[in-house]
Amino acid sequence: MSQTLTLTVSTPAGAVLDVTRYSATYRLTGRAAGGQVFLFDLSPAYSLQFETLIRVAAAGGEGSVMVKPWQAALTSARDGLTVTAPQSGSIPPQVSWSLGQGAIRALQVWIDGDGHPVEG
């Protein structure tokens, strides 16, 4: 059974990031204007790194996770978290979406808690 957290991103405006947990795998899906912009999975090999990065980001720290199979990256800086992902057949070929501290904290609570769907 999967659980999904929908987060409103700070940029681009009007976009959301769905984080879905399937057992030990996370799927990140970026949606804007009613359509899917990107999607990539964090297999169990990347899930622990992702969870650690979210804790670091929630504390205002810096770090990154490179998801080589998907040519995607998650980067934490003091002001938030950036998700960089490919969008096949589109210009630009990659997109960068930013999460503010409120969304990062909601994601950390969801990961550390019971995983029930919440809005962030």
N, CA, C and O of each residue as an XYZ file, in Angstrom:
480
protein
N       0.837     -1.181      0.000
C       0.000      0.000      0.000
C       0.879      1.240      0.000
O       1.881      1.294      0.714
N       0.513      2.226     -0.789
C       1.306      3.443     -0.874
C       0.689      4.559     -0.035
O      -0.494      4.527      0.306
N       1.521      5.540      0.287
C       1.098      6.733      1.009
C       1.687      7.922      0.269
O       2.845      7.876     -0.148
N       0.905      8.991      0.097
C       1.368     10.147     -0.655
C       1.243     11.415      0.165
O       0.248     11.635      0.856
N       2.271     12.246      0.074
C       2.294     13.584      0.655
C       2.383     14.559     -0.508
O       3.269     14.429     -1.353
N       1.484     15.531     -0.565
C       1.515     16.555     -1.605
C       2.035     17.844     -0.996
O       1.481     18.355     -0.023
N       3.113     18.368     -1.585
C       3.751     19.588     -1.101
C       3.635     20.686     -2.146
O       3.822     20.433     -3.336
N       3.329     21.898     -1.713
C       3.329     23.047     -2.605
C       4.757     23.567     -2.672
O       5.372     23.847     -1.642
N       5.282     23.696     -3.882
C       6.655     24.177     -4.038
C       6.662     25.698     -4.086
O       5.662     26.317     -4.450
N       7.802     26.305     -3.715
C       7.895     27.765     -3.753
C       8.174     28.256     -5.175
O       7.722     29.337     -5.550
N       8.899     27.491     -5.955
C       9.077     27.787     -7.383
C       9.140     26.466     -8.120
O       9.792     25.536     -7.646
N       8.498     26.356     -9.241
C       7.699     27.368     -9.937
C       6.335     27.559     -9.267
O       5.827     26.667     -8.587
N       5.768     28.724     -9.475
C       4.469     29.051     -8.885
C       3.398     28.103     -9.408
O       3.382     27.744    -10.585
N       2.510     27.710     -8.513
C       1.381     26.880     -8.894
C       1.694     25.409     -9.079
O       0.835     24.650     -9.528
N       2.899     24.994     -8.746
C       3.308     23.590     -8.921
C       3.256     22.859     -7.588
O       3.313     23.467     -6.520
N       3.146     21.536     -7.678
C       3.179     20.695     -6.481
C       4.130     19.529     -6.700
O       4.383     19.110     -7.830
N       4.647     19.020     -5.597
C       5.504     17.847     -5.603
C       4.810     16.771     -4.790
O       4.549     16.954     -3.601
N       4.510     15.650     -5.431
C       3.951     14.492     -4.725
C       5.096     13.574     -4.337
O       5.918     13.202     -5.174
N       5.145     13.213     -3.066
C       6.120     12.244     -2.575
C       5.306     11.021     -2.146
O       4.500     11.091     -1.218
N       5.529      9.908     -2.832
C       4.775      8.684     -2.554
C       5.730      7.623     -2.032
O       6.807      7.409     -2.588
N       5.322      6.964     -0.958
C       6.139      5.898     -0.371
C       5.497      4.558     -0.702
O       4.322      4.324     -0.423
N       6.296      3.687     -1.302
C       5.906      2.298     -1.569
C       6.904      1.439     -0.820
O       7.995      1.190     -1.332
N       6.574      0.982      0.359
C       7.477      0.180      1.167
C       8.774      0.959      1.372
O       8.757      1.981      2.057
N       9.899      0.516      0.806
C      11.189      1.186      1.004
C      11.581      2.055     -0.193
O      12.749      2.419     -0.325
N      10.635      2.390     -1.060
C      10.904      3.206     -2.241
C      10.062      4.474     -2.187
O       8.901      4.437     -1.782
N      10.651      5.598     -2.597
C       9.923      6.853     -2.721
C       9.809      7.197     -4.201
O      10.740      6.954     -4.969
N       8.686      7.755     -4.599
C       8.506      8.280     -5.956
C       8.230      9.774     -5.834
O       7.336     10.186     -5.095
N       8.994     10.581     -6.556
C       8.788     12.019     -6.583
C       8.175     12.383     -7.928
O       8.734     12.065     -8.978
N       7.031     13.046     -7.893
C       6.324     13.441     -9.099
C       6.054     14.932     -9.040
O       5.416     15.417     -8.107
N       6.537     15.652    -10.028
C       6.278     17.080    -10.132
C       5.099     17.322    -11.051
O       5.064     16.817    -12.174
N       4.122     18.104    -10.572
C       2.939     18.395    -11.377
C       2.706     19.906    -11.430
O       2.863     20.613    -10.435
N       2.328     20.376    -12.614
C       1.981     21.781    -12.804
C       0.950     21.883    -13.915
O       0.953     21.089    -14.856
N       0.075     22.860    -13.798
C      -0.956     23.113    -14.813
C      -1.734     21.845    -15.172
O      -2.083     21.628    -16.332
N      -1.997     21.021    -14.175
C      -2.789     19.820    -14.394
C      -2.069     18.657    -15.032
O      -2.682     17.620    -15.288
N      -0.776     18.801    -15.297
C      -0.038     17.709    -15.929
C       1.226     17.347    -15.178
O       1.706     18.101    -14.332
N       1.755     16.182    -15.501
C       2.993     15.706    -14.890
C       4.176     16.299    -15.638
O       4.242     16.235    -16.865
N       5.114     16.878    -14.887
C       6.313     17.473    -15.477
C       7.488     16.513    -15.379
O       8.272     16.393    -16.320
N       7.618     15.828    -14.243
C       8.679     14.841    -14.075
C       8.254     13.792    -13.071
O       7.311     13.980    -12.303
N       8.970     12.686    -13.095
C       8.741     11.583    -12.171
C      10.042     10.799    -12.067
O      10.670     10.492    -13.080
N      10.447     10.474    -10.838
C      11.560      9.546    -10.658
C      11.418      8.833     -9.324
O      10.829      9.352     -8.376
N      11.974      7.627     -9.276
C      11.912      6.796     -8.080
C      13.232      6.835     -7.330
O      14.308      6.911     -7.923
N      13.117      6.780     -6.017
C      14.275      6.628     -5.136
C      14.193      5.217     -4.586
O      13.460      4.950     -3.634
N      14.946      4.322     -5.188
C      14.952      2.921     -4.781
C      15.473      2.806     -3.355
O      15.987      3.782     -2.808
N      15.348      1.634     -2.746
C      15.865      1.479     -1.381
C      17.314      1.939     -1.232
O      17.700      2.408     -0.161
N      18.108      1.818     -2.267
C      19.506      2.275     -2.198
C      19.593      3.790     -1.992
O      20.560      4.274     -1.404
N      18.596      4.542     -2.468
C      18.591      6.004     -2.333
C      17.663      6.491     -1.223
O      17.778      7.638     -0.792
N      16.764      5.662     -0.760
C      15.765      6.095      0.224
C      16.383      6.582      1.528
O      15.968      7.612      2.059
N      17.360      5.863      2.045
C      18.010      6.269      3.287
C      18.731      7.601      3.107
O      18.675      8.461      3.986
N      19.407      7.775      1.977
C      20.079      9.047      1.697
C      19.064     10.189      1.630
O      19.312     11.281      2.143
N      17.919      9.926      0.990
C      16.852     10.926      0.877
C      16.334     11.305      2.265
O      16.204     12.491      2.568
N      16.039     10.325      3.101
C      15.537     10.599      4.440
C      16.546     11.404      5.252
O      16.168     12.331      5.968
N      17.823     11.055      5.145
C      18.875     11.793      5.850
C      18.955     13.223      5.343
O      19.080     14.155      6.138
N      18.884     13.411      4.024
C      18.940     14.754      3.451
C      17.762     15.601      3.927
O      17.942     16.785      4.211
N      16.584     15.038      4.021
C      15.416     15.791      4.483
C      15.617     16.247      5.928
O      15.253     17.371      6.274
N      16.186     15.396      6.770
C      16.468     15.791      8.159
C      17.499     16.922      8.201
O      17.360     17.865      8.980
N      18.518     16.824      7.374
C      19.547     17.872      7.289
C      18.910     19.179      6.805
O      19.167     20.242      7.370
N      18.079     19.101      5.758
C      17.428     20.288      5.199
C      16.489     20.927      6.216
O      16.434     22.153      6.318
N      15.748     20.113      6.970
C      14.825     20.646      7.975
C      15.570     21.401      9.071
O      15.025     22.321      9.681
N      16.822     21.007      9.316
C      17.652     21.679     10.316
C      18.407     22.866      9.720
O      19.186     23.519     10.415
N      18.176     23.150      8.423
C      18.842     24.276      7.770
C      20.233     23.957      7.272
O      20.999     24.867      6.955
N      20.576     22.677      7.197
C      21.905     22.278      6.764
C      22.008     22.099      5.266
O      21.031     22.243      4.531
N      23.216     21.780      4.833
C      23.494     21.610      3.410
C      23.862     20.170      3.108
O      24.489     19.500      3.929
N      23.475     19.690      1.934
C      23.790     18.345      1.495
C      23.159     18.089      0.145
O      22.432     18.928     -0.385
N      23.443     16.918     -0.409
C      22.842     16.586     -1.700
C      22.801     15.078     -1.895
O      23.564     14.326     -1.289
N      21.887     14.667     -2.758
C      21.770     13.280     -3.179
C      21.665     13.295     -4.694
O      20.776     13.933     -5.258
N      22.570     12.595     -5.343
C      22.521     12.451     -6.797
C      21.863     11.119     -7.113
O      22.296     10.077     -6.621
N      20.821     11.149     -7.929
C      20.090      9.940     -8.304
C      20.472      9.626     -9.746
O      19.750      9.961    -10.685
N      21.623      8.978     -9.898
C      22.227      8.778    -11.216
C      21.344      8.047    -12.225
O      21.315      8.447    -13.389
N      20.620      6.990    -11.832
C      19.812      6.309    -12.847
C      18.788      7.233    -13.514
O      18.409      7.008    -14.664
N      18.347      8.254    -12.809
C      17.322      9.167    -13.329
C      17.910     10.510    -13.745
O      17.180     11.371    -14.237
N      19.207     10.705    -13.558
C      19.859     11.990    -13.819
C      19.140     13.106    -13.064
O      18.869     14.173    -13.615
N      18.840     12.843    -11.809
C      18.141     13.786    -10.956
C      18.989     14.069     -9.722
O      19.913     13.321     -9.403
N      18.662     15.155     -9.037
C      19.409     15.518     -7.840
C      18.489     16.225     -6.853
O      17.523     16.885     -7.234
N      18.815     16.068     -5.581
C      18.160     16.805     -4.514
C      19.272     17.523     -3.766
O      20.247     16.901     -3.345
N      19.122     18.840     -3.601
C      20.168     19.635     -2.980
C      19.566     20.507     -1.892
O      18.568     21.195     -2.105
N      20.189     20.466     -0.722
C      19.741     21.262      0.406
C      20.709     22.413      0.642
O      21.926     22.229      0.653
N      20.149     23.597      0.829
C      20.915     24.775      1.231
C      20.154     25.404      2.393
O      19.061     24.952      2.735
N      20.712     26.424      2.992
C      20.075     27.029      4.164
C      18.647     27.492      3.906
O      17.808     27.465      4.807
N      18.372     27.917      2.680
C      17.055     28.494      2.400
C      16.046     27.496      1.852
O      14.919     27.889      1.549
N      16.403     26.214      1.711
C      15.422     25.254      1.238
C      16.036     24.062      0.536
O      17.228     23.782      0.661
N      15.192     23.373     -0.204
C      15.578     22.154     -0.904
C      15.227     22.320     -2.379
O      14.135     22.781     -2.711
N      16.142     21.949     -3.255
C      15.899     22.021     -4.695
C      15.898     20.619     -5.273
O      16.795     19.821     -5.002
N      14.880     20.328     -6.073
C      14.778     19.071     -6.803
C      15.054     19.391     -8.257
O      14.341     20.189     -8.867
N      16.086     18.774     -8.819
C      16.426     18.954    -10.229
C      16.153     17.634    -10.923
O      16.669     16.591    -10.520
N      15.342     17.685    -11.964
C      14.920     16.450    -12.631
C      14.836     16.660    -14.136
O      14.597     17.773    -14.605
N      15.034     15.578    -14.890
C      14.909     15.679    -16.345
C      13.449     15.694    -16.777
O      12.593     15.099    -16.123
N      13.180     16.365    -17.863
C      11.867     16.265    -18.500
C      12.136     15.932    -19.956
O      12.584     16.770    -20.738
N      11.853     14.705    -20.290
C      12.185     14.224    -21.623
C      11.346     14.917    -22.691
O      10.145     15.130    -22.524
N      12.003     15.259    -23.784
C      11.333     15.856    -24.925
C      10.876     17.283    -24.708
O      10.091     17.801    -25.502
N      11.347     17.935    -23.647
C      10.914     19.301    -23.360
C      12.099     20.247    -23.318
O      13.246     19.836    -23.144
N      11.795     21.502    -23.480
C      12.795     22.547    -23.357
C      12.378     23.395    -22.159
O      11.251     23.890    -22.156
N      13.200     23.589    -21.160
C      14.546     23.041    -21.007
C      14.503     21.551    -20.674
O      13.483     21.040    -20.212
N      15.624     20.857    -20.913
C      15.643     19.416    -20.665
C      15.606     19.049    -19.181
O      15.291     17.912    -18.832
N      15.929     20.013    -18.302
C      15.854     19.772    -16.864
C      15.078     20.897    -16.209
O      15.062     22.027    -16.698
N      14.439     20.578    -15.105
C      13.721     21.569    -14.320
C      14.261     21.556    -12.903
O      14.745     20.531    -12.423
N      14.177     22.691    -12.239
C      14.566     22.795    -10.836
C      13.384     23.364    -10.063
O      12.894     24.453    -10.361
N      12.940     22.616     -9.078
C      11.829     23.032     -8.240
C      12.338     23.214     -6.819
O      13.166     22.435     -6.349
N      11.846     24.242     -6.132
C      12.317     24.554     -4.785
C      11.220     24.373     -3.754
O      10.058     24.716     -3.976
N      11.631     23.816     -2.611
C      10.749     23.673     -1.453
C      11.255     24.589     -0.350
O      12.453     24.629     -0.070
N      10.348     25.322      0.271
C      10.702     26.160      1.412
C      10.756     25.348      2.695
O      10.457     24.154      2.705
N      11.140     26.011      3.771
C      11.308     25.318      5.050
C      10.018     24.698      5.569
O      10.061     23.625      6.171
N       8.868     25.342      5.354
C       7.606     24.769      5.817
C       7.312     23.430      5.159
O       6.896     22.483      5.825
N       7.528     23.353      3.850
C       7.303     22.095      3.122
C       8.310     21.040      3.538
O       7.970     19.862      3.650
N       9.553     21.458      3.768
C      10.587     20.501      4.193
C      10.239     19.918      5.553
O      10.367     18.713      5.765
N       9.796     20.773      6.482
C       9.423     20.287      7.815
C       8.225     19.340      7.740
O       8.180     18.334      8.448
N       7.251     19.664      6.876
C       6.099     18.765      6.705
C       6.553     17.413      6.172
O       6.043     16.373      6.589
N       7.513     17.428      5.250
C       8.039     16.187      4.692
C       8.784     15.393      5.754
O       8.648     14.171      5.817
N       9.565     16.064      6.588
C      10.284     15.359      7.644
C       9.319     14.716      8.632
O       9.511     13.565      9.025
N       8.291     15.440      9.033
C       7.304     14.892      9.965
C       6.627     13.673      9.346
O       6.413     12.666     10.021
N       6.291     13.767      8.061
C       5.639     12.654      7.363
C       6.557     11.431      7.293
O       6.115     10.307      7.528
N       7.832     11.652      6.970
C       8.795     10.539      6.892
C       8.999      9.914      8.272
O       8.995      8.691      8.409
N       9.176     10.745      9.281
C       9.467     10.254     10.632
C       8.233      9.746     11.358
O       8.342      8.976     12.313
N       7.055     10.177     10.908
C       5.816      9.820     11.587
C       5.187      8.584     11.031
O       5.872      7.640     10.635
N       3.874      8.591     11.001
C       3.156      7.398     10.593
C       2.898      7.315      9.094
O       2.353      6.320      8.616
N       3.287      8.355      8.340
C       3.148      8.290      6.890
C       1.758      8.556      6.369
O       1.510      8.352      5.181
N       0.827      9.009      7.215
C      -0.520      9.292      6.730
C      -0.487     10.530      5.830
O       0.282     11.457      6.084
N      -1.305     10.553      4.794
C      -1.313     11.701      3.888
C      -1.668     12.990      4.602
O      -2.612     13.046      5.391
N      -0.888     14.034      4.309
C      -1.134     15.370      4.827
C      -0.819     16.362      3.727
O      -0.178     16.006      2.738
N      -1.251     17.576      3.878
C      -0.900     18.629      2.938
C       0.228     19.444      3.544
O       0.216     19.734      4.741
N       1.210     19.817      2.720
C       2.335     20.588      3.239
C       2.597     21.819      2.442
O       3.516     22.574      2.756
